[in-house]
Amino acid sequence: MVTLEVQQLYLMIKKTLAFLFIFLQFITYSQVDEISLISWNIQDFGKTKNSKELEQIAEIVREADIVAIQEVVAGYGGAQAVAKLTDLLNRKGAKWDYVISDPTNSPKYVTERYAFVWKTKHIKIKNRGSLIKKLDEVIDREPFLIDFYLGNKKLTLINFHSRPYNKNPEAEISALTSYIATKITSPLILAGDFNVDQSKPVFNFFKKSGYEAAISNQKTTLKRTCDGFEYLNHPIDNIFYSKDILKTESEVIDFVRVCDNLEKARKLSDHLPVFLSFSLDN
C-alpha cells in the first residue's frame, strides 16, 4: 500500500521534472547564439524548375536558417515552386515554413514575388510580412519586409530586387536605404539583387548610417559561356546588416566550380547565393 508521504513525494518529483522540461525548452528557444541567412536571386523561380532542379536548390540552401528568394514568378507557378522547395527541405531533418509576398505593383513583364523560407525551431513570426507600399511610386518591385523573432529578440528582414543596371537602379537604392535609415530602428538585414556593386557611391549614405555589406569584390552572376576559365560576371548581389548585428562569416556559394558545370548550373539560376552567418548584439 502506497503511503501518503510517498504519493506526495511522487507528485513533487513529477512537478519538478515538468518544470525542468519547460525551463530547458525556454532556454533552447530563447538563447540562439548564431543563425545564418542565404539570399538568392533564383532566376524565373516557378514552373521552369523541375523536381530534380528543386532538389538541387534544396541541397544548396539546407544548412541555412533563413533563405531570402528574389525573382519568384508572380503567377501560381511561383508560389507552387516555393511550396515544393519547402516540402523538400522538410524532408531533410528540420522543420521549415515559408511566406510569399503579393505580386509587386510593377510595369508589365516586371512584376515578381519575393519569398522567405526558414527553419521554425528558433525562428518565429507574428505576421506574414508585407510589401513596403510607401516605396511603390519610386521602386518598380517594392521590397518585402517581415519581422522574425529569435526568442525575445526582433530581427527585421527586407528582400529586394532592383530594376536592371541600365534603368537607374541607383534611384531605387537611394530611396530604399534612406527609408531604412530614417524609419526602422530594429536590427535589420537588407538582402537582395541590387544590380549595383556595393562599392559604388549610392551606398555611401547607407554605410555612414551604420550598415555594412556582407561581401565585397565578389562576383555573383554567371556568364552565358566561359571566357577561358572565367564564368563569373558582376558583383551585384549582397546582404547589408545593421551595426547591432555581429557578422561571424560571409561568402558567395559557388555551386558551379568549373566551366564544365556552367550550362547545368544556369538551369538553377544565373546568380550565385550569398551567405551570412551572424548573431544579434545583446
Contacts in CASP RR format, 6 or more apart in sequence:
PFRMAT RR
TARGET T0000
AUTHOR 0000-0000-0000
METHOD contacts of the structure
MODEL  1
MVTLEVQQLYLMIKKTLAFLFIFLQFITYSQVDEISLISWNIQDFGKTKN
SKELEQIAEIVREADIVAIQEVVAGYGGAQAVAKLTDLLNRKGAKWDYVI
SDPTNSPKYVTERYAFVWKTKHIKIKNRGSLIKKLDEVIDREPFLIDFYL
GNKKLTLINFHSRPYNKNPEAEISALTSYIATKITSPLILAGDFNVDQSK
PVFNFFKKSGYEAAISNQKTTLKRTCDGFEYLNHPIDNIFYSKDILKTES
EVIDFVRVCDNLEKARKLSDHLPVFLSFSLDN
28 122 0 8 1.000
29 122 0 8 1.000
29 151 0 8 1.000
30 151 0 8 1.000
30 152 0 8 1.000
32 122 0 8 1.000
32 150 0 8 1.000
32 151 0 8 1.000
32 153 0 8 1.000
32 279 0 8 1.000
33 279 0 8 1.000
34 248 0 8 1.000
34 277 0 8 1.000
34 278 0 8 1.000
34 279 0 8 1.000
35 65 0 8 1.000
35 66 0 8 1.000
35 122 0 8 1.000
35 123 0 8 1.000
35 150 0 8 1.000
35 277 0 8 1.000
35 278 0 8 1.000
35 279 0 8 1.000
36 63 0 8 1.000
36 64 0 8 1.000
36 65 0 8 1.000
36 66 0 8 1.000
36 249 0 8 1.000
36 275 0 8 1.000
36 276 0 8 1.000
36 277 0 8 1.000
36 278 0 8 1.000
37 64 0 8 1.000
37 65 0 8 1.000
37 66 0 8 1.000
37 67 0 8 1.000
37 68 0 8 1.000
37 157 0 8 1.000
37 189 0 8 1.000
37 191 0 8 1.000
37 239 0 8 1.000
37 275 0 8 1.000
37 276 0 8 1.000
37 277 0 8 1.000
37 278 0 8 1.000
38 60 0 8 1.000
38 61 0 8 1.000
38 64 0 8 1.000
38 66 0 8 1.000
38 67 0 8 1.000
38 68 0 8 1.000
38 253 0 8 1.000
38 273 0 8 1.000
38 274 0 8 1.000
38 275 0 8 1.000
38 276 0 8 1.000
39 67 0 8 1.000
39 68 0 8 1.000
39 70 0 8 1.000
39 159 0 8 1.000
39 191 0 8 1.000
39 192 0 8 1.000
39 237 0 8 1.000
39 238 0 8 1.000
39 239 0 8 1.000
39 273 0 8 1.000
39 274 0 8 1.000
39 276 0 8 1.000
40 61 0 8 1.000
40 67 0 8 1.000
40 68 0 8 1.000
40 69 0 8 1.000
40 70 0 8 1.000
40 237 0 8 1.000
40 269 0 8 1.000
40 271 0 8 1.000
40 272 0 8 1.000
40 273 0 8 1.000
40 274 0 8 1.000
41 69 0 8 1.000
41 70 0 8 1.000
41 71 0 8 1.000
41 161 0 8 1.000
41 192 0 8 1.000
41 193 0 8 1.000
41 237 0 8 1.000
41 269 0 8 1.000
41 271 0 8 1.000
42 49 0 8 1.000
42 57 0 8 1.000
42 69 0 8 1.000
42 70 0 8 1.000
42 71 0 8 1.000
42 72 0 8 1.000
42 268 0 8 1.000
42 269 0 8 1.000
42 271 0 8 1.000
43 71 0 8 1.000
43 266 0 8 1.000
43 268 0 8 1.000
43 269 0 8 1.000
43 270 0 8 1.000
43 271 0 8 1.000
44 71 0 8 1.000
44 73 0 8 1.000
45 69 0 8 1.000
45 71 0 8 1.000
45 72 0 8 1.000
45 73 0 8 1.000
45 78 0 8 1.000
45 81 0 8 1.000
45 82 0 8 1.000
45 115 0 8 1.000
45 269 0 8 1.000
46 72 0 8 1.000
46 73 0 8 1.000
46 77 0 8 1.000
46 78 0 8 1.000
46 80 0 8 1.000
46 81 0 8 1.000
47 73 0 8 1.000
47 77 0 8 1.000
47 78 0 8 1.000
47 80 0 8 1.000
47 81 0 8 1.000
49 57 0 8 1.000
49 81 0 8 1.000
49 268 0 8 1.000
51 84 0 8 1.000
53 267 0 8 1.000
53 268 0 8 1.000
54 81 0 8 1.000
54 84 0 8 1.000
54 85 0 8 1.000
54 88 0 8 1.000
55 88 0 8 1.000
56 268 0 8 1.000
57 85 0 8 1.000
57 268 0 8 1.000
58 85 0 8 1.000
58 88 0 8 1.000
58 89 0 8 1.000
58 92 0 8 1.000
60 253 0 8 1.000
60 255 0 8 1.000
60 268 0 8 1.000
60 273 0 8 1.000
61 67 0 8 1.000
61 89 0 8 1.000
61 117 0 8 1.000
61 273 0 8 1.000
62 89 0 8 1.000
62 92 0 8 1.000
62 94 0 8 1.000
64 275 0 8 1.000
65 118 0 8 1.000
65 119 0 8 1.000
65 122 0 8 1.000
65 123 0 8 1.000
66 116 0 8 1.000
66 117 0 8 1.000
66 118 0 8 1.000
66 119 0 8 1.000
66 123 0 8 1.000
66 148 0 8 1.000
66 157 0 8 1.000
67 115 0 8 1.000
67 116 0 8 1.000
67 117 0 8 1.000
67 118 0 8 1.000
68 114 0 8 1.000
68 115 0 8 1.000
68 116 0 8 1.000
68 157 0 8 1.000
68 159 0 8 1.000
68 191 0 8 1.000
68 192 0 8 1.000
69 82 0 8 1.000
69 114 0 8 1.000
69 115 0 8 1.000
69 116 0 8 1.000
69 117 0 8 1.000
69 159 0 8 1.000
70 112 0 8 1.000
70 114 0 8 1.000
70 159 0 8 1.000
70 160 0 8 1.000
70 161 0 8 1.000
70 192 0 8 1.000
70 193 0 8 1.000
71 112 0 8 1.000
71 161 0 8 1.000
71 193 0 8 1.000
72 78 0 8 1.000
72 79 0 8 1.000
72 81 0 8 1.000
72 82 0 8 1.000
72 100 0 8 1.000
72 101 0 8 1.000
72 112 0 8 1.000
72 113 0 8 1.000
72 114 0 8 1.000
72 115 0 8 1.000
73 81 0 8 1.000
73 112 0 8 1.000
73 113 0 8 1.000
74 103 0 8 1.000
74 104 0 8 1.000
74 111 0 8 1.000
74 112 0 8 1.000
74 113 0 8 1.000
75 103 0 8 1.000
75 113 0 8 1.000
78 100 0 8 1.000
78 113 0 8 1.000
79 100 0 8 1.000
79 113 0 8 1.000
82 98 0 8 1.000
82 100 0 8 1.000
82 115 0 8 1.000
82 117 0 8 1.000
83 98 0 8 1.000
85 98 0 8 1.000
85 117 0 8 1.000
86 96 0 8 1.000
86 97 0 8 1.000
86 98 0 8 1.000
86 117 0 8 1.000
89 96 0 8 1.000
89 117 0 8 1.000
90 96 0 8 1.000
94 119 0 8 1.000
94 121 0 8 1.000
95 119 0 8 1.000
95 120 0 8 1.000
95 121 0 8 1.000
96 117 0 8 1.000
96 118 0 8 1.000
96 119 0 8 1.000
96 120 0 8 1.000
97 117 0 8 1.000
97 118 0 8 1.000
97 120 0 8 1.000
97 125 0 8 1.000
98 115 0 8 1.000
98 116 0 8 1.000
98 117 0 8 1.000
98 118 0 8 1.000
99 115 0 8 1.000
99 116 0 8 1.000
99 125 0 8 1.000
99 128 0 8 1.000
99 129 0 8 1.000
99 146 0 8 1.000
100 113 0 8 1.000
100 114 0 8 1.000
100 115 0 8 1.000
101 113 0 8 1.000
101 114 0 8 1.000
101 115 0 8 1.000
101 129 0 8 1.000
101 130 0 8 1.000
101 131 0 8 1.000
101 144 0 8 1.000
101 159 0 8 1.000
102 113 0 8 1.000
102 130 0 8 1.000
102 131 0 8 1.000
103 111 0 8 1.000
103 112 0 8 1.000
103 113 0 8 1.000
104 110 0 8 1.000
104 111 0 8 1.000
104 112 0 8 1.000
104 113 0 8 1.000
104 131 0 8 1.000
104 140 0 8 1.000
104 141 0 8 1.000
104 142 0 8 1.000
105 111 0 8 1.000
105 131 0 8 1.000
105 136 0 8 1.000
105 142 0 8 1.000
106 112 0 8 1.000
106 140 0 8 1.000
106 141 0 8 1.000
107 140 0 8 1.000
110 140 0 8 1.000
110 141 0 8 1.000
110 163 0 8 1.000
111 141 0 8 1.000
112 141 0 8 1.000
112 161 0 8 1.000
114 143 0 8 1.000
114 144 0 8 1.000
114 159 0 8 1.000
114 160 0 8 1.000
114 161 0 8 1.000
115 159 0 8 1.000
116 144 0 8 1.000
116 146 0 8 1.000
116 157 0 8 1.000
116 159 0 8 1.000
118 148 0 8 1.000
122 150 0 8 1.000
122 151 0 8 1.000
123 148 0 8 1.000
123 149 0 8 1.000
123 150 0 8 1.000
124 148 0 8 1.000
124 149 0 8 1.000
124 150 0 8 1.000
124 151 0 8 1.000
125 146 0 8 1.000
125 147 0 8 1.000
125 148 0 8 1.000
125 149 0 8 1.000
126 147 0 8 1.000
126 149 0 8 1.000
127 146 0 8 1.000
127 147 0 8 1.000
128 146 0 8 1.000
129 144 0 8 1.000
129 145 0 8 1.000
129 146 0 8 1.000
129 147 0 8 1.000
130 144 0 8 1.000
130 145 0 8 1.000
130 146 0 8 1.000
131 142 0 8 1.000
131 143 0 8 1.000
131 144 0 8 1.000
131 145 0 8 1.000
132 142 0 8 1.000
132 143 0 8 1.000
132 144 0 8 1.000
132 145 0 8 1.000
132 158 0 8 1.000
132 179 0 8 1.000
133 142 0 8 1.000
134 179 0 8 1.000
135 142 0 8 1.000
135 143 0 8 1.000
135 175 0 8 1.000
135 176 0 8 1.000
135 179 0 8 1.000
136 142 0 8 1.000
138 171 0 8 1.000
138 172 0 8 1.000
138 175 0 8 1.000
139 162 0 8 1.000
139 172 0 8 1.000
139 175 0 8 1.000
139 176 0 8 1.000
140 163 0 8 1.000
140 172 0 8 1.000
141 160 0 8 1.000
141 161 0 8 1.000
141 162 0 8 1.000
141 163 0 8 1.000
143 158 0 8 1.000
143 159 0 8 1.000
143 160 0 8 1.000
143 176 0 8 1.000
143 190 0 8 1.000
144 158 0 8 1.000
144 159 0 8 1.000
144 160 0 8 1.000
145 156 0 8 1.000
145 157 0 8 1.000
145 158 0 8 1.000
145 159 0 8 1.000
146 156 0 8 1.000
146 157 0 8 1.000
146 159 0 8 1.000
147 154 0 8 1.000
147 155 0 8 1.000
147 156 0 8 1.000
147 157 0 8 1.000
147 186 0 8 1.000
148 154 0 8 1.000
148 155 0 8 1.000
148 156 0 8 1.000
148 157 0 8 1.000
149 155 0 8 1.000
150 280 0 8 1.000
153 187 0 8 1.000
153 280 0 8 1.000
154 186 0 8 1.000
154 187 0 8 1.000
155 186 0 8 1.000
155 187 0 8 1.000
155 188 0 8 1.000
155 189 0 8 1.000
155 245 0 8 1.000
155 280 0 8 1.000
156 184 0 8 1.000
156 186 0 8 1.000
156 187 0 8 1.000
156 188 0 8 1.000
156 189 0 8 1.000
157 188 0 8 1.000
157 189 0 8 1.000
157 191 0 8 1.000
158 176 0 8 1.000
158 180 0 8 1.000
158 188 0 8 1.000
158 189 0 8 1.000
158 190 0 8 1.000
158 191 0 8 1.000
159 191 0 8 1.000
159 192 0 8 1.000
160 176 0 8 1.000
160 190 0 8 1.000
160 191 0 8 1.000
160 192 0 8 1.000
160 193 0 8 1.000
160 194 0 8 1.000
161 192 0 8 1.000
161 193 0 8 1.000
162 169 0 8 1.000
162 172 0 8 1.000
162 173 0 8 1.000
162 193 0 8 1.000
162 194 0 8 1.000
162 195 0 8 1.000
162 196 0 8 1.000
163 169 0 8 1.000
163 172 0 8 1.000
163 195 0 8 1.000
164 195 0 8 1.000
165 195 0 8 1.000
165 196 0 8 1.000
165 234 0 8 1.000
165 236 0 8 1.000
169 194 0 8 1.000
169 195 0 8 1.000
169 196 0 8 1.000
170 196 0 8 1.000
170 200 0 8 1.000
170 202 0 8 1.000
173 194 0 8 1.000
173 196 0 8 1.000
173 202 0 8 1.000
173 203 0 8 1.000
174 202 0 8 1.000
174 205 0 8 1.000
176 190 0 8 1.000
177 190 0 8 1.000
177 202 0 8 1.000
177 203 0 8 1.000
177 205 0 8 1.000
177 206 0 8 1.000
177 209 0 8 1.000
177 211 0 8 1.000
178 205 0 8 1.000
180 188 0 8 1.000
180 190 0 8 1.000
180 206 0 8 1.000
180 209 0 8 1.000
180 211 0 8 1.000
181 205 0 8 1.000
181 206 0 8 1.000
181 209 0 8 1.000
181 211 0 8 1.000
187 242 0 8 1.000
187 244 0 8 1.000
187 245 0 8 1.000
187 280 0 8 1.000
187 281 0 8 1.000
188 241 0 8 1.000
188 242 0 8 1.000
188 245 0 8 1.000
189 239 0 8 1.000
189 240 0 8 1.000
189 241 0 8 1.000
189 242 0 8 1.000
189 245 0 8 1.000
189 276 0 8 1.000
190 211 0 8 1.000
190 239 0 8 1.000
190 240 0 8 1.000
190 241 0 8 1.000
191 238 0 8 1.000
191 239 0 8 1.000
191 240 0 8 1.000
191 274 0 8 1.000
192 237 0 8 1.000
192 238 0 8 1.000
192 239 0 8 1.000
192 274 0 8 1.000
193 236 0 8 1.000
193 237 0 8 1.000
193 271 0 8 1.000
194 236 0 8 1.000
194 237 0 8 1.000
194 238 0 8 1.000
195 236 0 8 1.000
196 202 0 8 1.000
196 203 0 8 1.000
196 236 0 8 1.000
197 234 0 8 1.000
197 235 0 8 1.000
197 236 0 8 1.000
198 213 0 8 1.000
198 215 0 8 1.000
198 216 0 8 1.000
198 235 0 8 1.000
198 238 0 8 1.000
198 240 0 8 1.000
199 216 0 8 1.000
199 217 0 8 1.000
203 213 0 8 1.000
203 240 0 8 1.000
206 240 0 8 1.000
207 213 0 8 1.000
210 242 0 8 1.000
210 243 0 8 1.000
211 240 0 8 1.000
211 241 0 8 1.000
211 242 0 8 1.000
211 243 0 8 1.000
212 240 0 8 1.000
212 241 0 8 1.000
212 243 0 8 1.000
212 247 0 8 1.000
213 238 0 8 1.000
213 239 0 8 1.000
213 240 0 8 1.000
214 238 0 8 1.000
214 239 0 8 1.000
214 240 0 8 1.000
214 241 0 8 1.000
214 247 0 8 1.000
214 250 0 8 1.000
214 274 0 8 1.000
214 275 0 8 1.000
214 276 0 8 1.000
215 235 0 8 1.000
215 238 0 8 1.000
215 239 0 8 1.000
215 250 0 8 1.000
215 251 0 8 1.000
215 252 0 8 1.000
215 274 0 8 1.000
216 235 0 8 1.000
217 235 0 8 1.000
218 235 0 8 1.000
218 251 0 8 1.000
218 252 0 8 1.000
219 232 0 8 1.000
219 233 0 8 1.000
219 234 0 8 1.000
219 235 0 8 1.000
219 252 0 8 1.000
220 232 0 8 1.000
220 234 0 8 1.000
220 235 0 8 1.000
220 236 0 8 1.000
220 237 0 8 1.000
220 238 0 8 1.000
220 252 0 8 1.000
220 271 0 8 1.000
220 272 0 8 1.000
220 274 0 8 1.000
221 232 0 8 1.000
221 233 0 8 1.000
221 234 0 8 1.000
221 236 0 8 1.000
221 237 0 8 1.000
221 270 0 8 1.000
221 271 0 8 1.000
221 272 0 8 1.000
222 231 0 8 1.000
222 232 0 8 1.000
222 233 0 8 1.000
222 256 0 8 1.000
222 262 0 8 1.000
222 265 0 8 1.000
222 266 0 8 1.000
222 269 0 8 1.000
222 270 0 8 1.000
222 271 0 8 1.000
222 272 0 8 1.000
223 230 0 8 1.000
223 231 0 8 1.000
223 232 0 8 1.000
223 233 0 8 1.000
223 262 0 8 1.000
224 266 0 8 1.000
225 262 0 8 1.000
226 259 0 8 1.000
226 262 0 8 1.000
228 259 0 8 1.000
229 258 0 8 1.000
229 259 0 8 1.000
231 256 0 8 1.000
231 259 0 8 1.000
231 262 0 8 1.000
232 272 0 8 1.000
237 252 0 8 1.000
237 271 0 8 1.000
237 272 0 8 1.000
237 273 0 8 1.000
237 274 0 8 1.000
238 274 0 8 1.000
239 250 0 8 1.000
239 274 0 8 1.000
239 276 0 8 1.000
241 247 0 8 1.000
241 276 0 8 1.000
241 278 0 8 1.000
243 281 0 8 1.000
244 280 0 8 1.000
244 281 0 8 1.000
245 278 0 8 1.000
245 279 0 8 1.000
245 280 0 8 1.000
245 281 0 8 1.000
246 278 0 8 1.000
246 279 0 8 1.000
246 280 0 8 1.000
246 281 0 8 1.000
247 276 0 8 1.000
247 277 0 8 1.000
247 278 0 8 1.000
248 277 0 8 1.000
248 278 0 8 1.000
248 279 0 8 1.000
249 275 0 8 1.000
249 276 0 8 1.000
249 277 0 8 1.000
250 274 0 8 1.000
250 275 0 8 1.000
250 276 0 8 1.000
250 277 0 8 1.000
251 274 0 8 1.000
251 275 0 8 1.000
252 272 0 8 1.000
252 273 0 8 1.000
252 274 0 8 1.000
252 275 0 8 1.000
253 272 0 8 1.000
253 273 0 8 1.000
253 274 0 8 1.000
253 275 0 8 1.000
254 272 0 8 1.000
255 265 0 8 1.000
255 268 0 8 1.000
255 272 0 8 1.000
255 273 0 8 1.000
256 262 0 8 1.000
256 265 0 8 1.000
256 272 0 8 1.000
END
